[in-house]
Amino acid sequence: MFYVPETAQIGLSRTALGVCAFCAMVNRNPAYRAVFYDPFAERLFAEGAVDGQRILDGLTDW
């Protein structure tokens, strides 16, 4: 059984919001982008991110 506070909104979590805010900050700021640049993510976006898991598996298949 999981505790869910009554104020929780369905489908929306503080963790998800934090990740989205962080990603937006990184994408908009070139300095952050240089530090947090992720070639795997760039490849996923270039491929359309539809087959993201398959592409990521292929890139990390050593």
LOMARLUM-952493 format. One record per atom (N, C-alpha, C): atom name; residue number from 1; chain; x, y, z. Coordinates in steps of 0.05 Angstrom, whole numbers, plus 5000, padded with zeros to 4 digits. Atoms other than C-alpha are relative to their C-alpha. Layout:
<dotors>
@torvo:CA, zalo:NUM, lumkol:A, c1:X, c2:Y, c3:Z
...
</dotors>
This chain:
<dotors>
@torvo:N, zalo:1, lumkol:A, c1:5017, c2:4976, c3:5000
@torvo:CA, zalo:1, lumkol:A, c1:5000, c2:5000, c3:5000
@torvo:C, zalo:1, lumkol:A, c1:5018, c2:5025, c3:5000
@torvo:N, zalo:2, lumkol:A, c1:4984, c2:4975, c3:5002
@torvo:CA, zalo:2, lumkol:A, c1:5026, c2:5069, c3:4981
@torvo:C, zalo:2, lumkol:A, c1:4984, c2:5023, c3:5012
@torvo:N, zalo:3, lumkol:A, c1:5013, c2:4976, c3:4989
@torvo:CA, zalo:3, lumkol:A, c1:5012, c2:5133, c3:5017
@torvo:C, zalo:3, lumkol:A, c1:4999, c2:5022, c3:4979
@torvo:N, zalo:4, lumkol:A, c1:5003, c2:4978, c3:5019
@torvo:CA, zalo:4, lumkol:A, c1:4984, c2:5186, c3:4971
@torvo:C, zalo:4, lumkol:A, c1:4986, c2:5023, c3:5014
@torvo:N, zalo:5, lumkol:A, c1:5013, c2:4978, c3:4987
@torvo:CA, zalo:5, lumkol:A, c1:4970, c2:5254, c3:5001
@torvo:C, zalo:5, lumkol:A, c1:4976, c2:5010, c3:4985
@torvo:N, zalo:6, lumkol:A, c1:5025, c2:4991, c3:5013
@torvo:CA, zalo:6, lumkol:A, c1:4902, c2:5284, c3:4987
@torvo:C, zalo:6, lumkol:A, c1:5005, c2:5022, c3:4980
@torvo:N, zalo:7, lumkol:A, c1:4995, c2:4977, c3:5018
@torvo:CA, zalo:7, lumkol:A, c1:4933, c2:5345, c3:4954
@torvo:C, zalo:7, lumkol:A, c1:5014, c2:4992, c3:4975
@torvo:N, zalo:8, lumkol:A, c1:4985, c2:5009, c3:5024
@torvo:CA, zalo:8, lumkol:A, c1:4969, c2:5302, c3:4902
@torvo:C, zalo:8, lumkol:A, c1:4982, c2:5002, c3:4976
@torvo:N, zalo:9, lumkol:A, c1:5015, c2:4998, c3:5025
@torvo:CA, zalo:9, lumkol:A, c1:4947, c2:5316, c3:4831
@torvo:C, zalo:9, lumkol:A, c1:5006, c2:4975, c3:4984
@torvo:N, zalo:10, lumkol:A, c1:4997, c2:5024, c3:5016
@torvo:CA, zalo:10, lumkol:A, c1:4936, c2:5256, c3:4786
@torvo:C, zalo:10, lumkol:A, c1:5019, c2:5005, c3:4977
@torvo:N, zalo:11, lumkol:A, c1:4982, c2:4999, c3:5022
@torvo:CA, zalo:11, lumkol:A, c1:4993, c2:5245, c3:4738
@torvo:C, zalo:11, lumkol:A, c1:5021, c2:5022, c3:5002
@torvo:N, zalo:12, lumkol:A, c1:4981, c2:4978, c3:4997
@torvo:CA, zalo:12, lumkol:A, c1:5035, c2:5302, c3:4766
@torvo:C, zalo:12, lumkol:A, c1:5015, c2:4997, c3:5026
@torvo:N, zalo:13, lumkol:A, c1:4984, c2:5002, c3:4975
@torvo:CA, zalo:13, lumkol:A, c1:5091, c2:5295, c3:4816
@torvo:C, zalo:13, lumkol:A, c1:5021, c2:5022, c3:5001
@torvo:N, zalo:14, lumkol:A, c1:4979, c2:4979, c3:4997
@torvo:CA, zalo:14, lumkol:A, c1:5141, c2:5343, c3:4845
@torvo:C, zalo:14, lumkol:A, c1:5026, c2:4991, c3:4988
@torvo:N, zalo:15, lumkol:A, c1:4975, c2:5010, c3:5012
@torvo:CA, zalo:15, lumkol:A, c1:5197, c2:5298, c3:4821
@torvo:C, zalo:15, lumkol:A, c1:4999, c2:5005, c3:4970
@torvo:N, zalo:16, lumkol:A, c1:5003, c2:4996, c3:5029
@torvo:CA, zalo:16, lumkol:A, c1:5171, c2:5301, c3:4749
@torvo:C, zalo:16, lumkol:A, c1:5003, c2:5030, c3:4994
@torvo:N, zalo:17, lumkol:A, c1:4998, c2:4972, c3:5005
@torvo:CA, zalo:17, lumkol:A, c1:5163, c2:5376, c3:4754
@torvo:C, zalo:17, lumkol:A, c1:5029, c2:5010, c3:5004
@torvo:N, zalo:18, lumkol:A, c1:4973, c2:4992, c3:4996
@torvo:CA, zalo:18, lumkol:A, c1:5233, c2:5383, c3:4782
@torvo:C, zalo:18, lumkol:A, c1:5018, c2:4992, c3:4977
@torvo:N, zalo:19, lumkol:A, c1:4985, c2:5010, c3:5022
@torvo:CA, zalo:19, lumkol:A, c1:5262, c2:5341, c3:4726
@torvo:C, zalo:19, lumkol:A, c1:4995, c2:5017, c3:4975
@torvo:N, zalo:20, lumkol:A, c1:5007, c2:4984, c3:5023
@torvo:CA, zalo:20, lumkol:A, c1:5224, c2:5381, c3:4673
@torvo:C, zalo:20, lumkol:A, c1:5013, c2:5028, c3:5003
@torvo:N, zalo:21, lumkol:A, c1:4988, c2:4974, c3:4996
@torvo:CA, zalo:21, lumkol:A, c1:5248, c2:5447, c3:4704
@torvo:C, zalo:21, lumkol:A, c1:5030, c2:4999, c3:4995
@torvo:N, zalo:22, lumkol:A, c1:4971, c2:5003, c3:5003
@torvo:CA, zalo:22, lumkol:A, c1:5319, c2:5422, c3:4706
@torvo:C, zalo:22, lumkol:A, c1:5008, c2:4997, c3:4971
@torvo:N, zalo:23, lumkol:A, c1:4994, c2:5004, c3:5028
@torvo:CA, zalo:23, lumkol:A, c1:5317, c2:5398, c3:4634
@torvo:C, zalo:23, lumkol:A, c1:4996, c2:5026, c3:4984
@torvo:N, zalo:24, lumkol:A, c1:5005, c2:4975, c3:5014
@torvo:CA, zalo:24, lumkol:A, c1:5287, c2:5464, c3:4611
@torvo:C, zalo:24, lumkol:A, c1:5023, c2:5020, c3:5005
@torvo:N, zalo:25, lumkol:A, c1:4978, c2:4982, c3:4993
@torvo:CA, zalo:25, lumkol:A, c1:5342, c2:5502, c3:4648
@torvo:C, zalo:25, lumkol:A, c1:5025, c2:4992, c3:4984
@torvo:N, zalo:26, lumkol:A, c1:4976, c2:5009, c3:5014
@torvo:CA, zalo:26, lumkol:A, c1:5396, c2:5459, c3:4616
@torvo:C, zalo:26, lumkol:A, c1:4998, c2:5006, c3:4971
@torvo:N, zalo:27, lumkol:A, c1:5004, c2:4996, c3:5029
@torvo:CA, zalo:27, lumkol:A, c1:5367, c2:5465, c3:4546
@torvo:C, zalo:27, lumkol:A, c1:5002, c2:5030, c3:4993
@torvo:N, zalo:28, lumkol:A, c1:5000, c2:4971, c3:5007
@torvo:CA, zalo:28, lumkol:A, c1:5361, c2:5541, c3:4550
@torvo:C, zalo:28, lumkol:A, c1:5026, c2:5013, c3:5006
@torvo:N, zalo:29, lumkol:A, c1:4975, c2:4987, c3:4992
@torvo:CA, zalo:29, lumkol:A, c1:5429, c2:5555, c3:4581
@torvo:C, zalo:29, lumkol:A, c1:5024, c2:4985, c3:4988
@torvo:N, zalo:30, lumkol:A, c1:4977, c2:5013, c3:5014
@torvo:CA, zalo:30, lumkol:A, c1:5490, c2:5540, c3:4537
@torvo:C, zalo:30, lumkol:A, c1:5021, c2:4990, c3:5020
@torvo:N, zalo:31, lumkol:A, c1:4979, c2:5009, c3:4981
@torvo:CA, zalo:31, lumkol:A, c1:5536, c2:5535, c3:4598
@torvo:C, zalo:31, lumkol:A, c1:4992, c2:4974, c3:5013
@torvo:N, zalo:32, lumkol:A, c1:5010, c2:5026, c3:4989
@torvo:CA, zalo:32, lumkol:A, c1:5493, c2:5481, c3:4630
@torvo:C, zalo:32, lumkol:A, c1:5001, c2:4979, c3:4978
@torvo:N, zalo:33, lumkol:A, c1:5002, c2:5019, c3:5022
@torvo:CA, zalo:33, lumkol:A, c1:5485, c2:5448, c3:4562
@torvo:C, zalo:33, lumkol:A, c1:5028, c2:4988, c3:4996
@torvo:N, zalo:34, lumkol:A, c1:4973, c2:5010, c3:5004
@torvo:CA, zalo:34, lumkol:A, c1:5561, c2:5442, c3:4556
@torvo:C, zalo:34, lumkol:A, c1:5007, c2:4980, c3:5022
@torvo:N, zalo:35, lumkol:A, c1:4993, c2:5018, c3:4978
@torvo:CA, zalo:35, lumkol:A, c1:5565, c2:5408, c3:4624
@torvo:C, zalo:35, lumkol:A, c1:4984, c2:4975, c3:4999
@torvo:N, zalo:36, lumkol:A, c1:5018, c2:5023, c3:4999
@torvo:CA, zalo:36, lumkol:A, c1:5505, c2:5363, c3:4619
@torvo:C, zalo:36, lumkol:A, c1:4993, c2:4988, c3:4973
@torvo:N, zalo:37, lumkol:A, c1:5005, c2:5010, c3:5027
@torvo:CA, zalo:37, lumkol:A, c1:5510, c2:5347, c3:4545
@torvo:C, zalo:37, lumkol:A, c1:4999, c2:4969, c3:5000
@torvo:N, zalo:38, lumkol:A, c1:5003, c2:5029, c3:5001
@torvo:CA, zalo:38, lumkol:A, c1:5486, c2:5276, c3:4533
@torvo:C, zalo:38, lumkol:A, c1:4997, c2:4990, c3:4972
@torvo:N, zalo:39, lumkol:A, c1:5002, c2:5009, c3:5028
@torvo:CA, zalo:39, lumkol:A, c1:5502, c2:5246, c3:4465
@torvo:C, zalo:39, lumkol:A, c1:4979, c2:4979, c3:4996
@torvo:N, zalo:40, lumkol:A, c1:5021, c2:5020, c3:5003
@torvo:CA, zalo:40, lumkol:A, c1:5454, c2:5188, c3:4478
@torvo:C, zalo:40, lumkol:A, c1:4973, c2:5014, c3:4997
@torvo:N, zalo:41, lumkol:A, c1:5025, c2:4985, c3:5002
@torvo:CA, zalo:41, lumkol:A, c1:5397, c2:5237, c3:4490
@torvo:C, zalo:41, lumkol:A, c1:4998, c2:5015, c3:4974
@torvo:N, zalo:42, lumkol:A, c1:5000, c2:4986, c3:5026
@torvo:CA, zalo:42, lumkol:A, c1:5417, c2:5278, c3:4429
@torvo:C, zalo:42, lumkol:A, c1:4993, c2:4981, c3:4978
@torvo:N, zalo:43, lumkol:A, c1:5006, c2:5020, c3:5020
@torvo:CA, zalo:43, lumkol:A, c1:5415, c2:5215, c3:4387
@torvo:C, zalo:43, lumkol:A, c1:4970, c2:4992, c3:5001
@torvo:N, zalo:44, lumkol:A, c1:5028, c2:5007, c3:4997
@torvo:CA, zalo:44, lumkol:A, c1:5346, c2:5197, c3:4415
@torvo:C, zalo:44, lumkol:A, c1:4982, c2:5022, c3:4988
@torvo:N, zalo:45, lumkol:A, c1:5016, c2:4978, c3:5011
@torvo:CA, zalo:45, lumkol:A, c1:5319, c2:5266, c3:4398
@torvo:C, zalo:45, lumkol:A, c1:5003, c2:5001, c3:4969
@torvo:N, zalo:46, lumkol:A, c1:4995, c2:4999, c3:5029
@torvo:CA, zalo:46, lumkol:A, c1:5350, c2:5263, c3:4329
@torvo:C, zalo:46, lumkol:A, c1:4984, c2:4978, c3:4986
@torvo:N, zalo:47, lumkol:A, c1:5015, c2:5022, c3:5011
@torvo:CA, zalo:47, lumkol:A, c1:5316, c2:5196, c3:4317
@torvo:C, zalo:47, lumkol:A, c1:4969, c2:5003, c3:5004
@torvo:N, zalo:48, lumkol:A, c1:5028, c2:4995, c3:4996
@torvo:CA, zalo:48, lumkol:A, c1:5249, c2:5225, c3:4339
@torvo:C, zalo:48, lumkol:A, c1:4990, c2:4990, c3:5027
@torvo:N, zalo:49, lumkol:A, c1:5006, c2:5009, c3:4973
@torvo:CA, zalo:49, lumkol:A, c1:5251, c2:5192, c3:4408
@torvo:C, zalo:49, lumkol:A, c1:4976, c2:4981, c3:5001
@torvo:N, zalo:50, lumkol:A, c1:5022, c2:5019, c3:5000
@torvo:CA, zalo:50, lumkol:A, c1:5197, c2:5142, c3:4386
@torvo:C, zalo:50, lumkol:A, c1:5010, c2:4972, c3:5008
@torvo:N, zalo:51, lumkol:A, c1:4988, c2:5026, c3:4993
@torvo:CA, zalo:51, lumkol:A, c1:5242, c2:5081, c3:4390
@torvo:C, zalo:51, lumkol:A, c1:5023, c2:5005, c3:5020
@torvo:N, zalo:52, lumkol:A, c1:4979, c2:4992, c3:4982
@torvo:CA, zalo:52, lumkol:A, c1:5282, c2:5111, c3:4447
@torvo:C, zalo:52, lumkol:A, c1:5014, c2:4977, c3:5014
@torvo:N, zalo:53, lumkol:A, c1:4988, c2:5022, c3:4985
@torvo:CA, zalo:53, lumkol:A, c1:5292, c2:5048, c3:4487
@torvo:C, zalo:53, lumkol:A, c1:5017, c2:4982, c3:4983
@torvo:N, zalo:54, lumkol:A, c1:4985, c2:5017, c3:5019
@torvo:CA, zalo:54, lumkol:A, c1:5314, c2:5007, c3:4427
@torvo:C, zalo:54, lumkol:A, c1:5026, c2:5013, c3:4992
@torvo:N, zalo:55, lumkol:A, c1:4976, c2:4986, c3:5008
@torvo:CA, zalo:55, lumkol:A, c1:5363, c2:5060, c3:4405
@torvo:C, zalo:55, lumkol:A, c1:5020, c2:5001, c3:5023
@torvo:N, zalo:56, lumkol:A, c1:4982, c2:4998, c3:4977
@torvo:CA, zalo:56, lumkol:A, c1:5391, c2:5069, c3:4475
@torvo:C, zalo:56, lumkol:A, c1:5013, c2:4973, c3:5006
@torvo:N, zalo:57, lumkol:A, c1:4988, c2:5027, c3:4997
@torvo:CA, zalo:57, lumkol:A, c1:5400, c2:4994, c3:4481
@torvo:C, zalo:57, lumkol:A, c1:5022, c2:4994, c3:4980
@torvo:N, zalo:58, lumkol:A, c1:4980, c2:5004, c3:5021
@torvo:CA, zalo:58, lumkol:A, c1:5437, c2:4993, c3:4415
@torvo:C, zalo:58, lumkol:A, c1:5025, c2:5016, c3:5005
@torvo:N, zalo:59, lumkol:A, c1:4976, c2:4983, c3:4995
@torvo:CA, zalo:59, lumkol:A, c1:5483, c2:5050, c3:4435
@torvo:C, zalo:59, lumkol:A, c1:5016, c2:4991, c3:5024
@torvo:N, zalo:60, lumkol:A, c1:4986, c2:5009, c3:4976
@torvo:CA, zalo:60, lumkol:A, c1:5500, c2:5019, c3:4502
@torvo:C, zalo:60, lumkol:A, c1:5006, c2:4970, c3:4999
@torvo:N, zalo:61, lumkol:A, c1:4995, c2:5029, c3:5002
@torvo:CA, zalo:61, lumkol:A, c1:5508, c2:4948, c3:4476
@torvo:C, zalo:61, lumkol:A, c1:5029, c2:4995, c3:4994
@torvo:N, zalo:62, lumkol:A, c1:4971, c2:5002, c3:5002
@torvo:CA, zalo:62, lumkol:A, c1:5582, c2:4937, c3:4489
@torvo:C, zalo:62, lumkol:A, c1:5007, c2:4971, c3:4997
</dotors>
